[in-house]
Amino acid sequence: MRVNDGSKMRVVIVGSPNVNPGYKLVGNTVYPSITEDFEKTFRVLKSLPVDYFLGAHGSYFDLESKYRRFKSGELVFFDPKGYKNFVDDREQAFRMELNKQKGTSKVAD
């Protein structure tokens, strides 16, 4: 979303791009397109222009340490690099689990 605070900032609030225990990515008859949907999610997340990074859980964007600094007046939620690192980390975790379920050990890009 766009926020006009005098400079039109772009805010991304990430839901949950996590592969939780028990997710079946390979051969999922209940949700056959789960792998493709995860891949699309990461393509979209990587394509978004981001200034402010927030998430469904404070741990996604390091809320605990940022909040202390925020109270001192620091602009801590402006964090395009933190967003990129989070998305890259979650995509790598997805690919590792996908390869594990496929029976391969290589991490795909």
Secondary structure, DSSP 8 states (H G I E B T S, - for coil): -EE-SSS-EEEEEE------TT---SS-SSSTTHHHHHHHHHHHHHHS--SEEEESSGGGGTHHHHHHHHHTT--TTB-HHHHHHHHHHHHHHHHHHHHHHHT------
